[in-house]
Amino acid sequence: MALWGSHRVSSLTHPPTAVLPSFLKVLESNDSIIAYEIVLSLQRLVKRNAEE
């Protein structure tokens, strides 16, 4: 993801939590592959920000 992860874009100023409503909207599609990718992204986000 551009907000966190190995290819993070440092010039982005939005907090990582700004994408959560979009994740929720996409989950409404009931696509298991998309849901899996969202779970992986959330795991990375939590792991990166666990101390905050």
N, C-alpha and C positions, 0 to 999 in steps of 0.2 A: 504494500500500500504506500501511497505517496506521503501519508502522514506519519507512518511508522514502518519499521522493517529495514531491510538491507538497502533498499532503493529510496530511502526517505528523501523528500525534497525539503531542504532546510528553509527555503524562502516562504513556505506556507505558514500562515499565522493562525489558522483555525485549530482549536483544540481537537484532539482525537475523538472526543465524545460527540462532536458535531455530526459524525457519520451514523450514529446509532439510529436516528429516525429513518434514515435511508435503508439501513440494514433491515429494520423491522418491516418496511414496505416491501422490500424484495422477498422477504420470507413468506409473504402472502401468496407468492406464486406457487408454493408447494413443490418446488423443484428440489429434489434431494441433493443434487450436485451443487447447486447454488447454496443451499443450506450448509453443506459441508464446508464450502469455501468461506462462508461467513463465520462459522465456528472456528476455523483455523485462524482467521484474521482477528477474531476476538481473543483467542488464546494468546496470540502474539502481542496484542495491545495490553492485555492484563499482565503478561510476563514482563513486558518492557516498563510498565508503570506501576508495578506491584509495591514499590517503596513509597510512592506518592500518596 
